[in-house]
């Protein structure tokens, strides 16, 4: 990839320091509220024995929580390798290191070569990728049963905030950028891959969309 979506661009933002901070937060408090909602959506529909694909999962916390809920295995796909060490530590602490796998690839580009999973999740990932529709379509295409992802609301204050953050990134000569995608297009991208909207949660800043595979 090139530009703001290059591997270097992600590694300059998603650093090992950030990975350690996120791991400490997870150890102390667990998932954030929206992460819990995503896991809850999947758990309510049954994840016993399921395979999980956690796209852009950082330390793999969503996958760990779904394993606790009964899933059989989880794969975390990341564009940055900065989380590898802390993710391994967390999986060992949870006693599930033999049930988790990590891949460092651009998921949207490599999805066709990756295994399908019963449950695909993405939390605070779509806003970090320039082509949100392609990312959601790739995730939906790998989901056998369920897909859930969070994304920022497209409101004037979120767009203003993202613009301000991107100005700071540019001033620091960082390639990474934040994106506020059009929600209807994200939903349509999932639906084109055979998914049906099944649940949604709408808060002031974030939205979560949950989908089931159409029969």
N, C-alpha and C positions, 0 to 999 in steps of 0.2 A: 504494500500500500504506500501511498505518498501523502505528503502534506500533514494535516492535523490528525490524520488517522494512521500515521506511521507507527511502527513499533517503538521508535525513539520518542515519539510524541507521547505515547502512553506511559512509557517507563519514566519519563521526566515528571509525570504527575503522580502515577501510582507507584510510589517508591516503597522500599523495604521499611522505611520509617512509618509510612502510612499503614502498611500491612501489620506492623507490630501494634500500632495504636488501635486498629480495628480488632485485632485479636484480643487485646486487653479488654476492650469494650464488650466483646462477645462473652468472654469468660465471666465478666462481672454482671452483665445485664441481659445476656442473650440477644436475640434478634431485636431490631427496632420494630416499631408498631406495624409498619407496612410489610416488613419481612414476615412477621407473625401472621398477618392477614393472608399473604400468599401461601404460606404453609398450611394455614387453616382451610383455605379453599380446597387444596389438594387432599388434605386429610379427611375432610368431610365426604369426599367422593370416593375415598378408599385408596390407600397406597400400599396395602399389604402385599409384599412380594414384588413391588413395582421397581422398575429401573428409572433412574432420575438423570436428567441432563440439566446442569446448572450453568447457564451461559453467562460469562462475565462474572462468575461467582466469587471472585476475590479469594478469601480464605475458605470458601466452600461451606459457609455456615448454613445456607438453605438446604444443601444436600445433607448435612449432618442432622439437621432437625427432621428432615423427611425420613432418614434412616431410623431415627428414634421413633417415628410414627409408624414404622413397619416396612418401609421400602427395603429392597434387597441390596441395591447397589446404587452408586452415584458417580457420575463423571462431571468434573468441573472443567469448563473450557474457558481459557483466559488468553487475552492478547499480551498481557504483561507477566513476566516470570517473577516479579517482585514478591508475590504472595506464596511462592512455592514452599519456603522454609516454614513460615508460620502456619500454613495450611496443613503441612505434614505433622506439625506439633499438635494441632487441634484434633486431627483424626486419630493420632496415637492416644491422646488423652481420653477421647471418646471410645477407644477400643474398637475402632472400625477401619483401621488402616488397610486391612485386607479387602475392604468392600468399596474403597474409593479409588478413583483414578483422576489424574490431571493431564490436560493437554494444553499446550501453548500454541495456539493458531488463531487466525482471523476466522471466527466462526462463520460469518456470512459467506466468505470465500470457500471454506473447507467443509461446509455442512453436508454436502452430498457424499463425502467420503467418511462421514462419522456415522456411528450406529444410531438407529432410532431409539427412542426411550418412551416409556409409558407416560412420564410426566416431564415437561420442559418448563423451567422457570427462569426468569430474568428480573433482577431487582436493581433499580437505579443503573441500568445499562444502556437502555435505548437513548437516553439523553447524552451519552458519551460517544455515540456513533453517528457519523454524518448522514448515512443512508438508513434511516430508521425503518423504512418500509422493507428494504432488503433484509435487514436483520430480523424483523418480525416474521417475514415470510420464510426465512431459513429456519427459524425456531419452530414455526408451525409445521413446516414440512418434515421435521424430525419427531413431532409429537404423535404418538399412537393414540393417546386418550385425552390428556389434559395439557393445557398451556396457560400460564399466568405470567404477566409482566407488569411492572410499574413504569410510569413515565410522568413527566411534569405536565401540569395543566398548561394549556396555551392561553394565557391571559396576559394583559398588558404588563402586570408586575413581574411575571415569570420571564417574559421576553426581555424586559428592561434589565432584570437581574442577570440573565444569561449574557446579555450584551456587555454589561459592566464587567462581569467576570472575564469575558473573552478579551476585553481591552487590557485587563491586568495581565492575562496570559501573554498577549502580544507584546506588551511592554517588557516582560521578562524574557522575551524571545523563546517562549515555549510553543511547541507545535500543537499541543492539546487544545481542544475547543469543546464547549458545551452547546447542546442543540435542543431547541424546543420544537418538536415535530407536530404535525397536524394530527390530532387524535383519530379523526374519521379515517384518515389514510392508513394509520397503523392498524385499526380494527379491520379495515377492508383487506389489508395484506394478509391477515390471519384467515379471514373468511375465504379468500381466494384459494387457500391451501386446504380447504375442507373443514375448517373449524367453525364452531357455532358459539356465539357469545352466550355465556351461562351465568355470569356473575360480574358485578362491578362494585368498586368502592371509590367514592369521589370525595377527596378532602380539599383543603384550601390550596395546597401546593402540589399534591401528587394524586394521580389516579392509578387504580389497579384494574386490569381487565383479565377476567378468567374465561377460558374457552374449553369446550369439549369437542371431541371429534364427531363430526356429523355421521350419522349411521347411513 
